[in-house]
């Protein structure tokens, strides 16, 4: 990854880290913070999903007109492209609007990943010199993707050993001795609290699920698979996705394929990230239902058609009002005295005068 991209993702990770820290400061539990953070990010990205849905609906609405243009221009690709651009401009549709949300989501998702896997720098916002001292004291390999999580794990083990495997927090003396006074006790206290907060429902979110040897954290991998499959099946049912797609590939292949891939990744990352994916899978069907009900293709196209009809009626009413105004306009003709035109061969006066003369 380029250095520029890493800096961007780190910046986004630090911003989102403050959000996680906000939840952490209230509930004092990293598991609860991740769940709330997952809900927060889904809400944050929801407007982008709506924008993408609107773009899809607009493209669907223009399909009949695009087919007419294809028939009209035939092999004249230049004329066809020019007509398509004019159609998009007339209808106020941007063909790239559907891609923009996806492009925006990618750096955000990497930023979220950065915030979760680097809790010391992104969430606790510890100085770099403190984190460096911790790397050296606990012999943590900084090249690994989860170096900061490994620090917290090692500190937790040190606390557990110092406390004689008893419950409750141990004195920070053992850690201070290991650090040899390189950092202040206030940082140790922060990290100690953070380490204890990674216990969620009796499970250690810093650990990684494993099959060899098998451990209790495998429950997270199972939940990743189950929630992913159920989420996609419910979403397909909400969106009325047919059992056989246009390409001849069943949606079940995609459903189980994506679930299997997520499950495979869950065996390589701390359970904290798996909890984030599980929460997201549980929220996805709710978002799909809201999108379908209020921003579905049929709903948006119906609203667009109603708006078009209303504008046509409004224009027609303007024309009718103008015609009625012209019909109701009084054109005043002057009354010329008859005696002033006598001898000139001009018939003066008004119809009223002519009637009076008779």
C-alpha positions as CSV (number, residue, x, y, z in Angstrom):
1,X,0.0,0.0,0.0
2,X,1.3,3.5,-0.9
3,X,2.4,5.8,1.9
4,X,-0.2,8.4,0.8
5,X,-3.0,5.9,1.1
6,X,-1.7,4.7,4.5
7,X,-1.8,8.3,5.8
8,X,-5.3,8.8,4.6
9,X,-6.5,5.6,6.2
10,X,-4.7,6.5,9.4
11,X,-6.4,9.9,9.4
12,X,-9.8,8.4,8.9
13,X,-9.0,5.7,11.5
14,X,-8.1,8.4,14.0
15,X,-11.4,10.3,13.4
16,X,-13.4,7.1,13.8
17,X,-11.3,6.2,16.8
18,X,-12.7,9.2,18.6
19,X,-16.2,7.8,18.0
20,X,-15.2,4.4,19.4
21,X,-13.6,6.2,22.4
22,X,-16.8,8.1,23.0
23,X,-18.7,4.8,23.3
24,X,-15.9,3.3,25.3
25,X,-15.8,6.2,27.8
26,X,-19.6,5.6,28.5
27,X,-19.8,1.8,28.6
28,X,-16.2,0.9,29.6
29,X,-16.4,-2.1,27.3
30,X,-14.7,-2.5,24.0
31,X,-17.3,-5.1,22.7
32,X,-20.2,-2.8,23.4
33,X,-18.3,0.1,21.8
34,X,-17.7,-2.0,18.6
35,X,-21.4,-2.9,18.3
36,X,-22.5,0.7,18.7
37,X,-19.7,1.8,16.4
38,X,-20.9,-0.7,13.7
39,X,-24.4,0.8,14.0
40,X,-23.0,4.3,13.8
41,X,-21.0,3.5,10.6
42,X,-24.1,1.9,9.0
43,X,-26.1,5.0,9.7
44,X,-23.2,7.2,8.4
45,X,-23.0,5.3,5.1
46,X,-26.7,5.0,4.7
47,X,-27.1,8.2,2.7
48,X,-24.6,6.9,0.2
49,X,-26.6,3.8,-0.2
50,X,-29.7,5.9,-0.8
51,X,-27.9,7.9,-3.4
52,X,-26.8,4.8,-5.2
53,X,-30.3,3.5,-5.1
54,X,-31.6,6.7,-6.6
55,X,-29.1,6.5,-9.4
56,X,-30.1,2.9,-10.1
57,X,-33.8,3.9,-10.3
58,X,-33.0,6.7,-12.6
59,X,-31.1,4.4,-14.9
60,X,-34.0,2.0,-14.9
61,X,-36.4,4.8,-15.7
62,X,-34.4,5.8,-18.8
63,X,-34.0,2.3,-20.2
64,X,-36.9,2.6,-22.7
65,X,-35.7,5.9,-24.0
66,X,-32.1,4.6,-24.3
67,X,-33.4,1.6,-26.4
68,X,-35.3,4.1,-28.6
69,X,-32.1,6.0,-29.2
70,X,-30.2,2.8,-30.0
71,X,-32.9,2.0,-32.6
72,X,-32.8,5.5,-33.9
73,X,-29.1,5.9,-34.3
74,X,-28.1,2.3,-35.2
75,X,-24.4,2.1,-35.9
76,X,-23.9,5.9,-35.5
77,X,-22.1,5.6,-32.1
78,X,-21.0,9.2,-32.0
79,X,-24.6,10.4,-32.6
80,X,-25.9,7.9,-30.1
81,X,-23.4,9.0,-27.3
82,X,-24.2,12.6,-28.0
83,X,-28.0,11.9,-27.7
84,X,-27.5,9.9,-24.5
85,X,-25.5,12.8,-22.9
86,X,-28.3,15.2,-23.9
87,X,-30.9,12.8,-22.4
88,X,-29.0,12.6,-19.2
89,X,-28.7,16.3,-19.0
90,X,-32.4,16.8,-19.7
91,X,-33.5,14.3,-17.1
92,X,-30.9,15.5,-14.5
93,X,-29.3,12.0,-14.3
94,X,-25.6,11.5,-13.7
95,X,-24.4,8.1,-15.0
96,X,-21.4,8.1,-12.6
97,X,-23.6,8.9,-9.5
98,X,-24.0,5.1,-8.8
99,X,-20.2,4.6,-8.7
100,X,-19.4,7.6,-6.4
101,X,-20.9,6.1,-3.2
102,X,-18.8,2.9,-3.7
103,X,-15.7,5.0,-4.3
104,X,-16.3,7.0,-1.1
105,X,-17.1,3.9,1.0
106,X,-13.8,2.2,0.2
107,X,-11.5,4.6,2.1
108,X,-14.0,4.8,4.9
109,X,-14.1,1.0,5.3
110,X,-10.3,0.9,5.4
111,X,-10.4,3.7,8.0
112,X,-12.8,1.7,10.1
113,X,-10.5,-1.3,9.9
114,X,-7.6,0.9,10.9
115,X,-9.5,2.2,14.0
116,X,-10.4,-1.3,15.2
117,X,-7.0,-2.9,14.8
118,X,-5.0,0.0,16.3
119,X,-6.9,0.8,19.6
120,X,-3.9,2.4,21.3
121,X,-3.2,5.1,18.6
122,X,-6.7,5.5,17.2
123,X,-8.9,5.0,20.2
124,X,-6.8,5.9,23.3
125,X,-4.7,8.3,21.1
126,X,-1.5,7.5,23.0
127,X,1.7,9.4,21.9
128,X,3.8,7.6,19.4
129,X,6.8,7.5,21.8
130,X,4.6,5.6,24.4
131,X,3.6,3.0,21.8
132,X,7.2,2.6,20.6
133,X,8.3,2.0,24.2
134,X,5.6,-0.7,24.6
135,X,6.7,-2.4,21.4
136,X,10.2,-2.6,22.8
137,X,9.2,-3.7,26.3
138,X,7.0,-6.5,25.2
139,X,9.1,-7.5,22.1
140,X,6.1,-7.1,19.8
141,X,6.8,-7.4,16.0
142,X,5.7,-4.0,14.6
143,X,5.4,-5.5,11.1
144,X,2.4,-7.5,12.0
145,X,-1.0,-6.1,11.2
146,X,-2.2,-6.3,14.8
147,X,0.9,-5.1,16.7
148,X,-1.1,-2.8,19.0
149,X,-3.6,-5.5,19.8
150,X,-0.7,-7.8,20.7
151,X,0.6,-5.2,23.1
152,X,-2.8,-5.1,24.9
153,X,-2.8,-8.9,24.9
154,X,0.6,-9.1,26.4
155,X,-0.2,-6.5,29.0
156,X,-3.3,-8.5,29.9
157,X,-1.2,-11.6,30.4
158,X,1.2,-9.7,32.5
159,X,-1.6,-8.4,34.7
160,X,-3.1,-11.9,35.0
161,X,0.3,-13.3,36.1
162,X,0.9,-10.5,38.6
163,X,-2.5,-11.0,40.1
164,X,-1.9,-14.7,40.6
165,X,-4.6,-15.6,38.1
166,X,-7.2,-14.0,40.3
167,X,-10.1,-11.9,39.1
168,X,-9.9,-8.1,39.3
169,X,-7.2,-5.7,38.2
170,X,-3.6,-6.2,39.4
171,X,-1.2,-3.6,40.4
172,X,0.6,-1.8,37.6
173,X,3.9,-2.4,39.4
174,X,4.7,-5.5,37.3
175,X,4.1,-3.6,34.1
176,X,6.1,-0.6,35.3
177,X,9.0,-2.9,36.1
178,X,8.9,-4.5,32.7
179,X,8.9,-1.0,31.1
180,X,11.7,0.1,33.3
181,X,10.2,3.5,33.8
182,X,10.2,4.5,30.2
183,X,6.6,5.7,30.3
184,X,4.5,7.3,33.0
185,X,2.0,5.4,35.2
186,X,-1.0,7.3,33.8
187,X,-0.5,5.6,30.4
188,X,-0.2,2.2,32.1
189,X,-3.5,2.8,33.9
190,X,-5.2,3.7,30.6
191,X,-3.9,0.6,28.9
192,X,-4.8,-1.6,31.8
193,X,-8.4,-0.5,31.7
194,X,-8.5,-0.9,28.0
195,X,-7.2,-4.5,28.3
196,X,-9.9,-5.4,30.8
197,X,-12.6,-3.9,28.6
198,X,-11.9,-6.5,25.8
199,X,-13.8,-9.1,27.8
200,X,-17.2,-9.4,26.2
201,X,-19.8,-11.9,27.4
202,X,-16.9,-13.8,29.1
203,X,-14.9,-14.0,25.8
204,X,-11.6,-12.3,25.0
205,X,-12.0,-10.1,21.9
206,X,-8.3,-9.9,21.5
207,X,-8.0,-13.6,20.8
208,X,-8.3,-15.2,17.4
209,X,-10.6,-18.1,16.6
210,X,-8.8,-21.4,15.9
211,X,-9.5,-24.9,14.8
212,X,-6.1,-26.3,15.7
213,X,-6.3,-26.3,18.6
214,X,-10.0,-25.5,18.8
215,X,-11.0,-22.7,21.2
216,X,-14.1,-21.1,22.4
217,X,-13.7,-18.1,20.1
218,X,-14.7,-20.3,17.2
219,X,-18.2,-19.3,18.1
220,X,-17.5,-15.9,16.5
221,X,-16.5,-17.6,13.2
222,X,-19.7,-19.7,13.3
223,X,-21.8,-16.5,14.0
224,X,-20.0,-14.7,11.1
225,X,-21.1,-17.5,8.7
226,X,-24.7,-17.9,10.1
227,X,-25.4,-14.1,10.2
228,X,-23.9,-13.5,6.8
229,X,-26.0,-16.3,5.2
230,X,-29.2,-15.2,6.9
231,X,-28.5,-11.5,6.2
232,X,-28.1,-12.1,2.4
233,X,-31.1,-14.5,2.2
234,X,-33.4,-12.0,4.0
235,X,-32.0,-9.1,1.8
236,X,-32.6,-11.1,-1.4
237,X,-36.1,-11.9,-0.2
238,X,-36.8,-8.2,0.5
239,X,-35.4,-7.2,-2.9
240,X,-37.3,-10.1,-4.5
241,X,-34.1,-11.5,-6.2
242,X,-35.0,-14.4,-8.4
243,X,-33.6,-17.8,-7.8
244,X,-31.9,-17.7,-11.1
245,X,-30.0,-14.6,-12.1
246,X,-29.7,-13.3,-15.7
247,X,-26.3,-14.9,-15.9
248,X,-27.6,-18.3,-15.0
249,X,-25.9,-18.2,-11.6
250,X,-28.0,-18.9,-8.5
251,X,-27.8,-16.1,-5.8
252,X,-27.2,-18.9,-3.3
253,X,-23.7,-19.3,-4.8
254,X,-23.0,-15.7,-4.0
255,X,-24.6,-15.9,-0.6
256,X,-22.6,-19.0,0.6
257,X,-19.5,-17.9,-1.2
258,X,-19.3,-14.5,0.5
259,X,-20.2,-16.1,3.9
260,X,-17.5,-18.7,3.5
261,X,-14.9,-16.0,2.6
262,X,-15.9,-13.9,5.6
263,X,-15.6,-16.9,7.9
264,X,-12.2,-17.7,6.5
265,X,-11.0,-14.2,7.2
266,X,-12.4,-14.5,10.8
267,X,-9.8,-17.1,11.6
268,X,-7.0,-14.7,10.8
269,X,-8.2,-11.6,12.7
270,X,-9.0,-10.9,16.4
271,X,-12.5,-11.6,17.5
272,X,-13.1,-7.9,17.8
273,X,-13.3,-7.6,14.1
274,X,-15.5,-10.6,13.8
275,X,-17.9,-8.9,16.2
276,X,-18.0,-5.9,13.9
277,X,-18.9,-8.1,10.9
278,X,-21.6,-9.9,12.9
279,X,-23.2,-6.7,13.9
280,X,-23.1,-5.4,10.4
281,X,-24.8,-8.5,9.1
282,X,-27.6,-8.1,11.6
283,X,-28.2,-4.5,10.6
284,X,-28.0,-5.1,6.8
285,X,-31.6,-6.5,6.4
286,X,-33.1,-3.6,8.3
287,X,-31.3,-1.2,6.0
288,X,-32.5,-3.2,3.0
289,X,-36.1,-3.1,4.2
290,X,-36.0,0.7,4.7
291,X,-34.3,1.2,1.3
292,X,-36.9,-1.0,-0.4
293,X,-39.9,0.6,1.2
294,X,-38.9,4.2,0.8
295,X,-36.2,4.3,-1.9
296,X,-37.0,1.2,-4.0
297,X,-36.8,1.5,-7.8
298,X,-40.6,1.3,-8.2
299,X,-41.2,3.8,-5.5
300,X,-38.7,6.3,-6.8
301,X,-39.9,5.9,-10.4
302,X,-43.5,6.3,-9.3
303,X,-42.5,9.5,-7.5
304,X,-40.6,10.7,-10.6
305,X,-43.6,10.0,-12.9
306,X,-46.0,11.8,-10.5
307,X,-43.6,14.8,-10.4
308,X,-43.4,14.8,-14.3
309,X,-47.2,14.7,-14.6
310,X,-47.6,17.4,-12.0
311,X,-45.1,19.6,-14.0
312,X,-47.0,19.0,-17.2
313,X,-50.3,19.9,-15.6
314,X,-48.6,23.0,-14.2
315,X,-47.4,24.1,-17.6
316,X,-50.8,23.4,-19.1
317,X,-52.5,25.5,-16.4
318,X,-50.1,28.4,-17.2
319,X,-51.1,28.2,-20.9
320,X,-54.8,28.1,-20.0
321,X,-54.4,31.0,-17.6
322,X,-52.7,33.0,-20.4
323,X,-55.5,32.2,-22.9
324,X,-58.2,33.1,-20.4
325,X,-56.4,36.4,-19.6
326,X,-56.3,37.3,-23.2
327,X,-60.0,36.4,-23.7
328,X,-61.0,38.5,-20.8
329,X,-59.0,41.6,-21.8
330,X,-61.2,44.6,-22.7
331,X,-60.1,46.5,-25.8
332,X,-61.6,50.0,-25.6
333,X,-62.4,51.7,-28.9
334,X,-62.6,55.5,-28.9
335,X,-65.9,57.4,-29.4
336,X,-65.4,59.8,-32.3
337,X,-68.0,62.7,-32.7
338,X,-69.9,62.4,-36.0
339,X,-70.0,66.2,-36.7
340,X,-66.2,66.4,-37.0
341,X,-66.1,63.9,-39.9
342,X,-69.0,65.3,-42.0
343,X,-68.0,66.1,-45.5
344,X,-64.9,64.0,-45.3
345,X,-66.5,60.7,-46.4
346,X,-65.7,59.1,-43.1
347,X,-68.4,57.4,-41.0
348,X,-67.7,58.6,-37.5
349,X,-69.3,57.9,-34.2
350,X,-70.0,54.6,-32.4
351,X,-72.5,51.9,-32.8
352,X,-74.5,53.5,-30.1
353,X,-74.7,56.7,-32.0
354,X,-75.7,54.9,-35.2
355,X,-78.6,53.2,-33.3
356,X,-79.7,56.5,-31.9
357,X,-79.7,58.0,-35.4
358,X,-82.0,55.3,-36.7
